[in-house]
């Protein structure tokens, strides 16, 4: 995985400019999709898997297709460095939204012709947010709700944005959420989602006890669910769940990885985990439509070997899950993570195979290497290890797995995002 000549040349290019367009087309690398309809944005790091690491260099490249197994996607002299912004973003069909490194505004961005364009920005007014540490929900196509805790993590703040012009519609504090007795802080951001069928917000969070003079904290035994009216931002119910200890990704919302989805019946699914013998094991929980607490005894992935890292709903009561294996490793650089298809009805997980053999373990726990293209009814997912840097394709209708494009050696593959416009 190490090619020093490649890495040195890439770093030299990145030091010259933070956003540029490739001057010529490589026969093996069609990037025209960045300006014509649907395209995939691939993000890699230099040196090691990056995830949330602020010190790693992230480079993103747009490509029209990931389907050709004979194509090798190269990044040398192509793509854009994500410098003043972060790879942790909110997405719609066309744009990215985030709090950038400047920590003073909301930004609406677009990667087009392999240049990162600032479409519009809105400076903070009353509430302020930190890059990477907030959560969100879409109330409708144009209304984006941002939530996080205050700097001292004792209160939950919110801001509603009109993404057409990035204007602040309203903002305030969720008065119904306070630190519980016996604890002194809340989850950094928590997790937020919106159920359309009854127009309710679900905010998942923990109370934490900080050790004096230390950053170490102890979570309460089970995390909480706040059911919120999105019009008034008033808490209508607070529930202490009894199914899992913690929800996945509570420090950085759902900005880097996907943890929540709804099925066609508007049942809500959430990835969480509990600890056994000092090891974390993932759970896939469900809140049924019309209910507010998790369904008792329901765990769609009871035989997981470690944490659930990402999840995509594929329709037909199936989900694509990327999860860890504690017996192999738990670090971000460990080759210890694998893909499964979970049947939400039977609560069974089947590890994905290619040509009758299990697809190899991958490195990169803080990654989002899978997307679902609904028009094709196919999921694209990436495997990155010492011998392979490749996209695989899962055909939802047939259950078949085929090879997709390869990525050049010498880079560390961390993210795929799909844009339809």
C-alpha positions as CSV (number, residue, x, y, z in Angstrom):
1,X,0.0,0.0,0.0
2,X,3.0,2.3,0.1
3,X,4.4,3.9,-3.0
4,X,6.6,6.8,-1.9
5,X,7.1,8.3,-5.3
6,X,3.3,8.6,-5.8
7,X,2.8,10.0,-2.4
8,X,5.5,12.6,-2.8
9,X,4.2,13.8,-6.1
10,X,0.6,14.0,-4.8
11,X,1.7,16.0,-1.7
12,X,3.6,18.4,-4.0
13,X,0.5,19.0,-6.1
14,X,-1.6,19.6,-3.0
15,X,0.8,22.1,-1.5
16,X,0.5,24.2,-4.7
17,X,-3.3,24.5,-4.7
18,X,-6.3,23.5,-2.7
19,X,-8.7,23.1,-5.7
20,X,-7.8,22.3,-9.2
21,X,-9.1,20.6,-12.4
22,X,-7.2,17.8,-14.1
23,X,-5.6,19.2,-17.3
24,X,-6.1,16.0,-19.3
25,X,-8.3,13.0,-19.3
26,X,-6.8,9.6,-18.4
27,X,-8.0,6.7,-20.5
28,X,-8.7,4.7,-17.4
29,X,-10.3,7.5,-15.4
30,X,-13.5,9.2,-16.7
31,X,-14.3,12.1,-14.5
32,X,-16.9,13.7,-16.7
33,X,-19.7,12.7,-14.4
34,X,-18.8,15.6,-12.1
35,X,-20.7,18.0,-14.3
36,X,-23.1,15.7,-16.1
37,X,-25.9,14.2,-14.0
38,X,-25.3,11.5,-11.5
39,X,-21.7,11.0,-10.2
40,X,-19.8,9.4,-7.3
41,X,-17.4,11.3,-5.1
42,X,-14.5,9.2,-3.8
43,X,-12.4,10.5,-0.9
44,X,-9.0,9.1,0.0
45,X,-6.3,9.9,2.5
46,X,-2.5,10.0,2.1
47,X,-0.4,7.9,4.6
48,X,-3.1,6.0,6.4
49,X,-6.9,5.7,6.9
50,X,-8.1,9.1,8.0
51,X,-11.6,9.1,9.2
52,X,-12.1,12.1,11.6
53,X,-8.4,12.8,11.9
54,X,-7.9,16.5,11.4
55,X,-4.2,16.1,10.5
56,X,-4.7,13.8,7.5
57,X,-4.8,15.1,4.0
58,X,-8.1,14.2,2.3
59,X,-8.5,14.3,-1.5
60,X,-11.9,13.9,-3.3
61,X,-12.4,12.9,-6.9
62,X,-15.7,12.8,-8.9
63,X,-16.2,10.0,-11.3
64,X,-19.2,9.1,-13.6
65,X,-19.1,5.4,-13.0
66,X,-17.7,2.7,-10.7
67,X,-18.9,-0.3,-12.7
68,X,-15.9,-1.2,-15.0
69,X,-13.7,-3.8,-13.3
70,X,-10.9,-3.1,-15.7
71,X,-10.7,0.6,-14.8
72,X,-8.2,1.9,-12.3
73,X,-9.2,5.2,-10.7
74,X,-6.1,7.3,-10.2
75,X,-5.7,10.4,-8.0
76,X,-2.2,11.6,-9.0
77,X,-2.8,15.1,-10.4
78,X,-6.6,14.9,-10.1
79,X,-9.2,15.7,-7.5
80,X,-9.5,18.4,-4.9
81,X,-7.9,18.7,-1.4
82,X,-10.5,19.2,1.4
83,X,-8.5,21.8,3.3
84,X,-10.6,24.6,4.8
85,X,-13.5,22.2,5.0
86,X,-14.0,18.7,6.5
87,X,-15.1,15.4,4.9
88,X,-17.9,15.3,7.6
89,X,-20.9,16.8,5.8
90,X,-24.7,16.7,5.3
91,X,-25.8,15.8,1.8
92,X,-28.7,16.1,-0.5
93,X,-28.9,15.1,-4.1
94,X,-26.6,17.9,-5.3
95,X,-24.9,19.8,-2.5
96,X,-23.0,19.4,0.8
97,X,-23.7,21.4,3.9
98,X,-21.3,21.7,6.9
99,X,-19.7,23.9,9.5
100,X,-16.2,24.5,8.1
101,X,-12.8,24.8,9.9
102,X,-13.3,28.5,10.4
103,X,-16.0,27.7,13.0
104,X,-18.0,30.8,12.3
105,X,-20.6,29.8,9.6
106,X,-22.7,27.3,7.7
107,X,-21.5,26.5,4.2
108,X,-23.2,25.1,1.2
109,X,-20.7,23.4,-1.1
110,X,-20.6,21.6,-4.4
111,X,-17.9,19.6,-6.0
112,X,-18.1,20.3,-9.8
113,X,-15.6,19.7,-12.5
114,X,-13.4,18.5,-9.6
115,X,-13.3,21.9,-8.1
116,X,-14.8,22.6,-4.7
117,X,-17.2,25.5,-5.1
118,X,-18.7,27.6,-2.2
119,X,-22.3,28.0,-3.3
120,X,-23.4,30.1,-0.3
121,X,-22.5,30.7,3.3
122,X,-24.3,32.0,6.4
123,X,-22.5,33.3,9.4
124,X,-23.6,32.2,12.8
125,X,-26.0,34.4,14.6
126,X,-26.8,33.4,18.2
127,X,-25.9,29.7,18.3
128,X,-22.4,28.6,17.4
129,X,-21.2,25.1,16.3
130,X,-18.0,23.2,16.0
131,X,-16.9,21.4,12.9
132,X,-17.7,17.7,12.9
133,X,-19.7,17.9,16.2
134,X,-23.4,18.3,15.3
135,X,-26.3,16.3,14.1
136,X,-29.2,17.1,11.7
137,X,-32.5,16.2,10.2
138,X,-34.4,17.3,7.0
139,X,-37.8,18.6,7.9
140,X,-38.7,19.1,4.3
141,X,-36.7,19.5,1.0
142,X,-35.5,23.0,1.9
143,X,-35.5,23.1,5.7
144,X,-32.5,21.7,7.5
145,X,-32.3,21.4,11.3
146,X,-28.9,21.4,13.0
147,X,-28.6,20.4,16.6
148,X,-25.6,20.0,19.0
149,X,-24.7,20.6,22.6
150,X,-23.1,23.9,23.8
151,X,-19.4,24.2,24.3
152,X,-19.7,23.0,27.9
153,X,-22.0,20.1,26.7
154,X,-24.7,21.0,29.2
155,X,-27.5,22.2,26.9
156,X,-28.8,21.3,23.4
157,X,-29.0,24.1,20.8
158,X,-30.8,24.1,17.5
159,X,-30.8,26.1,14.2
160,X,-33.2,25.8,11.3
161,X,-31.8,26.8,7.9
162,X,-33.5,27.5,4.6
163,X,-31.0,25.8,2.2
164,X,-32.3,27.7,-0.8
165,X,-30.4,30.8,0.4
166,X,-28.8,29.5,3.7
167,X,-30.8,32.0,5.8
168,X,-31.5,31.2,9.4
169,X,-35.2,30.6,9.9
170,X,-35.0,30.3,13.7
171,X,-32.8,29.1,16.5
172,X,-32.8,28.4,20.1
173,X,-32.3,25.9,23.0
174,X,-34.1,22.7,23.6
175,X,-35.3,23.5,27.2
176,X,-36.6,20.1,27.8
177,X,-33.2,18.4,27.7
178,X,-31.0,18.9,30.8
179,X,-28.1,17.0,32.3
180,X,-29.6,14.3,34.6
181,X,-28.7,14.2,38.3
182,X,-25.5,12.3,39.0
183,X,-24.0,13.3,35.6
184,X,-22.3,16.5,34.4
185,X,-22.4,16.6,30.6
186,X,-24.4,15.4,27.6
187,X,-23.3,13.6,24.4
188,X,-21.3,15.9,22.1
189,X,-23.9,16.0,19.4
190,X,-26.3,13.1,19.8
191,X,-28.2,11.6,16.8
192,X,-31.3,13.2,15.2
193,X,-33.9,12.1,12.7
194,X,-37.4,13.1,11.6
195,X,-40.4,10.7,11.2
196,X,-42.6,12.1,8.4
197,X,-45.7,10.0,9.2
198,X,-46.4,11.9,12.4
199,X,-44.0,14.8,12.1
200,X,-41.9,14.0,15.1
201,X,-38.2,14.4,15.8
202,X,-36.3,11.7,17.6
203,X,-33.1,12.8,19.4
204,X,-30.9,10.1,20.8
205,X,-28.4,11.1,23.5
206,X,-26.5,10.0,26.6
207,X,-25.8,11.6,30.0
208,X,-22.1,11.3,30.9
209,X,-20.1,11.7,34.1
210,X,-16.7,13.3,33.6
211,X,-13.8,12.3,35.8
212,X,-12.4,15.3,37.6
213,X,-9.4,16.7,35.8
214,X,-9.7,14.3,33.0
215,X,-11.4,13.9,29.6
216,X,-12.5,10.4,30.5
217,X,-16.2,9.9,31.0
218,X,-18.7,7.3,32.1
219,X,-22.0,6.9,30.2
220,X,-25.3,6.2,31.9
221,X,-26.2,2.5,31.4
222,X,-28.8,3.2,28.7
223,X,-29.1,6.1,26.2
224,X,-32.2,8.3,26.0
225,X,-34.8,9.2,23.4
226,X,-36.2,12.7,23.3
227,X,-39.4,13.0,21.1
228,X,-39.6,16.6,19.9
229,X,-42.2,18.7,18.2
230,X,-40.3,20.3,15.3
231,X,-42.6,23.3,15.2
232,X,-42.1,24.4,18.8
233,X,-38.9,22.3,19.5
234,X,-40.6,21.3,22.8
235,X,-39.8,17.8,24.2
236,X,-43.0,15.8,24.3
237,X,-41.5,12.6,25.7
238,X,-38.2,11.5,27.2
239,X,-37.6,7.8,27.3
240,X,-34.7,5.8,28.8
241,X,-34.4,2.8,26.4
242,X,-33.7,-0.7,27.7
243,X,-32.3,-2.4,24.6
244,X,-28.8,-1.0,24.2
245,X,-26.2,1.0,26.1
246,X,-25.1,3.6,23.4
247,X,-26.0,4.7,19.9
248,X,-23.3,4.7,17.3
249,X,-21.7,8.0,16.3
250,X,-23.1,10.3,19.0
251,X,-19.9,12.5,19.0
252,X,-20.1,13.5,15.3
253,X,-23.8,13.0,14.5
254,X,-24.4,11.3,11.2
255,X,-21.9,13.4,9.3
256,X,-19.3,10.8,8.4
257,X,-21.2,7.6,8.5
258,X,-24.8,6.4,8.1
259,X,-26.5,5.0,11.2
260,X,-30.3,5.6,10.8
261,X,-32.9,4.8,8.2
262,X,-36.6,4.3,7.7
263,X,-38.3,1.5,5.8
264,X,-41.3,1.8,3.5
265,X,-43.6,1.6,6.4
266,X,-41.8,4.4,8.3
267,X,-40.4,2.1,10.9
268,X,-37.2,3.7,12.3
269,X,-33.9,1.7,12.5
270,X,-30.9,2.8,14.5
271,X,-27.4,1.2,15.0
272,X,-26.3,1.0,18.6
273,X,-24.1,-1.2,20.8
274,X,-23.6,-2.7,24.2
275,X,-20.5,-3.9,26.0
276,X,-19.7,-7.5,27.0
277,X,-16.4,-8.6,28.6
278,X,-15.0,-5.1,27.7
279,X,-15.8,-5.5,24.0
280,X,-18.5,-3.6,22.0
281,X,-21.1,-5.5,20.0
282,X,-23.4,-3.8,17.5
283,X,-27.2,-3.9,17.6
284,X,-29.7,-2.9,14.9
285,X,-32.8,-1.6,16.8
286,X,-36.3,-0.7,15.6
287,X,-39.0,1.8,16.6
288,X,-42.2,0.8,14.9
289,X,-44.3,3.4,13.2
290,X,-46.5,5.1,15.7
291,X,-44.4,4.0,18.6
292,X,-41.7,6.0,20.5
293,X,-39.5,3.5,22.2
294,X,-37.6,0.6,20.7
295,X,-39.4,-2.7,20.1
296,X,-38.6,-5.0,23.0
297,X,-36.2,-7.8,22.1
298,X,-35.8,-6.7,18.5
299,X,-32.2,-6.8,17.2
300,X,-31.8,-7.4,13.5
301,X,-28.1,-8.3,13.8
302,X,-27.9,-10.5,16.9
303,X,-24.8,-12.4,15.8
304,X,-22.5,-9.4,15.0
305,X,-18.8,-9.9,15.9
306,X,-18.3,-6.2,16.8
307,X,-19.5,-2.7,16.3
308,X,-21.8,-1.8,13.3
309,X,-19.9,1.0,11.4
310,X,-22.3,1.9,8.6
311,X,-25.7,0.9,7.2
312,X,-27.8,1.5,4.1
313,X,-31.4,0.5,3.5
314,X,-31.8,-1.3,0.2
315,X,-35.6,-1.7,0.1
316,X,-37.4,-5.0,0.4
317,X,-36.5,-5.2,4.2
318,X,-32.8,-5.6,3.4
319,X,-29.9,-3.5,4.7
320,X,-26.2,-3.4,3.8
321,X,-24.1,-3.4,7.0
322,X,-20.4,-2.8,7.4
323,X,-19.3,-4.1,10.8
324,X,-16.2,-5.1,12.8
325,X,-14.8,-8.4,14.1
326,X,-13.4,-8.0,17.6
327,X,-11.3,-11.1,17.2
328,X,-9.4,-9.6,14.3
329,X,-9.0,-6.0,15.6
330,X,-10.8,-2.8,16.6
331,X,-8.4,0.0,15.4
332,X,-9.0,2.2,12.4
333,X,-6.0,0.7,10.6
334,X,-6.8,-2.9,11.4
335,X,-8.0,-5.2,8.6
336,X,-11.0,-6.2,10.7
337,X,-14.2,-5.1,9.0
338,X,-16.6,-6.9,6.7
339,X,-19.9,-6.5,4.8
340,X,-23.2,-8.3,5.4
341,X,-26.8,-8.2,4.1
342,X,-29.3,-8.1,6.9
343,X,-32.8,-9.4,6.6
344,X,-34.9,-7.1,8.8
345,X,-37.8,-9.6,9.1
346,X,-35.9,-12.8,9.9
347,X,-33.1,-10.9,11.8
348,X,-30.4,-12.8,10.0
349,X,-27.1,-11.5,8.6
350,X,-25.4,-13.1,5.6
351,X,-21.8,-12.1,5.0
352,X,-21.3,-11.0,1.4
353,X,-19.3,-13.3,-0.9
354,X,-17.8,-13.1,-4.4
355,X,-17.4,-16.2,-6.5
356,X,-18.4,-18.4,-3.5
357,X,-15.9,-17.0,-1.0
358,X,-16.3,-14.4,1.7
359,X,-15.1,-10.9,0.6
360,X,-11.9,-10.1,2.4
361,X,-11.8,-8.0,5.6
362,X,-11.2,-4.3,5.1
363,X,-9.3,-1.6,7.1
364,X,-10.9,1.7,8.0
365,X,-13.5,1.8,10.8
366,X,-14.2,5.6,10.4
367,X,-15.3,5.3,6.8
368,X,-18.4,5.4,4.6
369,X,-17.5,3.3,1.6
370,X,-21.0,2.2,0.6
371,X,-23.8,3.9,-1.2
372,X,-27.1,2.7,-2.7
373,X,-28.1,3.8,-6.2
374,X,-31.9,3.4,-6.2
375,X,-32.3,3.9,-9.9
376,X,-30.0,1.0,-10.6
377,X,-31.1,-1.0,-7.5
378,X,-27.5,-1.6,-6.8
379,X,-25.2,-1.0,-3.8
380,X,-21.6,0.0,-4.3
381,X,-19.2,-0.8,-1.5
382,X,-15.4,-0.6,-1.1
383,X,-12.8,-2.9,0.3
384,X,-9.4,-1.5,1.3
385,X,-6.7,-3.7,2.7
386,X,-3.0,-4.6,2.1
387,X,-3.7,-6.3,-1.2
388,X,-6.9,-4.8,-2.6
389,X,-8.4,-1.3,-3.1
390,X,-11.6,-2.0,-5.0
391,X,-15.3,-1.3,-5.4
392,X,-17.7,-4.3,-5.3
393,X,-21.3,-4.1,-6.6
394,X,-24.3,-5.8,-5.0
395,X,-27.3,-6.3,-7.2
396,X,-30.3,-6.1,-4.9
397,X,-32.7,-7.9,-7.2
398,X,-30.5,-11.0,-7.8
399,X,-28.3,-11.0,-4.7
400,X,-25.2,-11.3,-7.0
401,X,-21.9,-9.5,-6.3
402,X,-19.7,-8.4,-9.1
403,X,-16.4,-6.5,-9.3
404,X,-16.4,-2.8,-9.8
405,X,-13.5,-0.4,-10.5
406,X,-10.2,-0.5,-8.8
407,X,-8.5,2.4,-7.0
408,X,-4.8,3.1,-7.4
409,X,-2.4,1.6,-4.9
410,X,-0.7,4.0,-2.5
411,X,-3.9,5.7,-1.4
412,X,-6.3,4.9,1.5
413,X,-9.9,4.7,0.4
414,X,-12.3,6.2,3.0
415,X,-15.5,7.5,1.5
416,X,-18.1,7.2,-1.4
417,X,-20.9,9.7,-1.8
418,X,-23.5,9.5,-4.6
419,X,-25.0,12.6,-6.2
420,X,-27.9,12.4,-8.6
421,X,-27.7,15.8,-10.3
